[in-house]
Amino acid sequence: MTWNEYTSHIRALINDFGMRGLLTGEIPVKFRHKKNTGNIFTEAPHLIFRDDASFEFSENLTLISKQVQIDSYKYQYRRTGGYFFRYEKEETDDVIWKPPEHLHVILSVPHFSAPFITLENVLRIIEVNFYQEVKRENIVGKSIELIV
């Protein structure tokens, strides 16, 4: 996928979530491209879901033979009660303690090994688990409070 195809795909994905009423307010997504690198990221207040949960993301990309390669990413979903999860892909020196592709749930440690994941898949996970009332009656609309 070329840079233009990839950014068009990301815009369409986020617009779809907005059009279906999952997201509210402005869509503060930035696209930066320079030579063989690019960045896609949100700025505060990030993406806001209809129940005030927030979603922050960033991707660092390299263009190789006009194809987009995702070098690193951060996708963080945070509910108003403090619950969060974050998928990350980043460089690491200790692949056992902190695998390059990992997941955080509720706390910044531990780093759970996770497969490579895309922005689209993370948004679909959020939708199915928190906003798809027909399929997930036990979770949708429930408050998750944390006491640590």
Buried (B, 14 or more C-beta within 10 A) or exposed (E): EEBEEBBEBBBEBBEEBBEEEBBEEEBBBEEEBEEEEBBBBBEEEBBBBEBEBBBBBBBBBEBEEEEBEBBBBBBBBBBEEEBBBBBBBBEBEEEEEBBBBBBBEEEEEEBEEBEEBBBEEBBBBBBEBBBBEEEBEEBBEEEBEEEE
